[in-house]
Amino acid sequence: MEELSHHYKAQAIAAHDGSVTLESDGLRTIETAPPREFGGPGNLWSPETMLAGAVASCFILTFRAVARASSLPWVKLICKAEGHLQRSEGALRFTEFILLVKLTVPRGTIHEKAARLLEKAEHGCLISNSLRSTMRLEPEVIEMPA
């Protein structure tokens, strides 16, 4: 890892109507729009869905590092992040993210160790640590069939 502090840049471009183009040097351009709940088309990534995706992706990338450092073998990890947007303290904000996590491990893996490392990843995720929202981890560890 490079020395801290890191800087990340993105640019959003839009006309009066229509989608918003999101760009960053060296990355594929994506189109975003409001979610259906805010009058958007519902067929493009919205800032709200991108935030949930950032939480889920960061959780998995953090778990990869934690599992590697702890020599935990694993096969597959699915993380569904569900953000709850509510009015709180006079403003709309995400008050909670629920992480529905399913980790598949090889036969003979110690489930308690895997569950402990999932919790460690949840506490170490820099995206969720940067949010005021509560994070609730609901992990499931399953073994591969014989």
N, C-alpha and C positions, 0 to 999 in steps of 0.2 A: 504494500500500500504506500502511496505517495505521502509525503509530509503534509500535515494539515496546515492551513485551511484550504478546503476545496471550494471551487466556485462553479455553479451550473447556470447556464443561460438558455432561455427559450424566448421566442418572439411570436406574438399572436398578431394576425392581420385580418381585418374584416372590412366589408362595405356596410352600408346602411342596413341591408337585409341579408339573409342567408347565413351560411356556415362561417365559422372562424377557422382560418388556416393556422396551424401551429407548426413552427419550424425551430430547428436547432442545428448548428453546424455539424455536418457529417451524419445526420440522421434523416430517416425518411419523413417527409411531410405528412401530417395527418389533418383531417377535417374534423372539427368539433362543432357541437350545437347544444342548445339547452336540452335537458331531458324532457320527455313527454309531460312530466308533472309541472313543468314551467313553460308549457306551450311549444316545446320543440318537437321535431319530427319523430324522435325515438329510435332512429336508425343510425345515429352517429355517436361516437364517444362524446360524453359530456364532461365538464370538469368534475362533476360528482362521481361518475363512473371511473374516471381516470384516478381520482383519489382512492377509491376502493381498490382499484387495480394496483396502485402504488403500494398500498398497505399489504396486499396479498403477495405481490412480487418481492417486496423487501423482506417479508417474513421468510419466504422460501430461500432467498439468497443468504439471509442471516443464518438460517438453519443449516444450509450447506456448509458454511464456515464453521459453525459450532460442531456439527457432526464430524467434519474432517478433523478438527482439533481433538475431538474425543474418540476418534477411531470407531465411530458407529457406522456399521454398514446399513444401507437402506436402498430401496429399489425405486419407490415413487412417493411423491408428496403432492397432495392436492390441498390447496388453501382457498376456500371461498370466504371473501370478506364482505360482510353485510353492514353497510353504514346506516345509522339511524339519524336522519335530519329532523331536528325539532326546533321550536322556538325556545331559547334559553337565554336568560339574562338580557332580555330585550332584543335579541337578534336571532336570525336563523343560523344554526350551526350544527355540525355533526357532534352529537353528544356521546355516541358509543359506536364502536365497531365490534362486531362479533366475528371471530375467526373460526370457521368450521374447517378443521384440519384432519385429513386422513393420511396417515403415514403407513406405507407398506414396507415391512422389513423382512429379511431372510428368516427362515425357520431357525429357532434357537436363540434369537436376539432377546436380550433382557428388556422386557416391556417397560419396566420402571425407569431404566436408564434412558430409553427412547423418549418417554413422556417427560422426564426431567429436562432433556435437551430441547424438546419442543417449547417448554416453558422458558428456558434460557434464551431461545431465539425470540420469543415474544417480547421478553424484557430488553433484548439487545437491538431490536429493529429501529434504525435511526428515523424512519418515516413516522412510525407510531409514536416514538419518543418526542417527536417534534409537534405533535398534535395535542390539543387540550382534551380530546375525547378519551373516554374510558375504553380500554381494550379488554375484551372477554374472550379467552381461549377455550374452545371446546374440542379437545384433541381425541383422536381415536387411533390406536396403534393396532395394525392387523398383520398377521404373518402370511407370507406367500403360501399357497396350497402346496402340498407335497408333490 
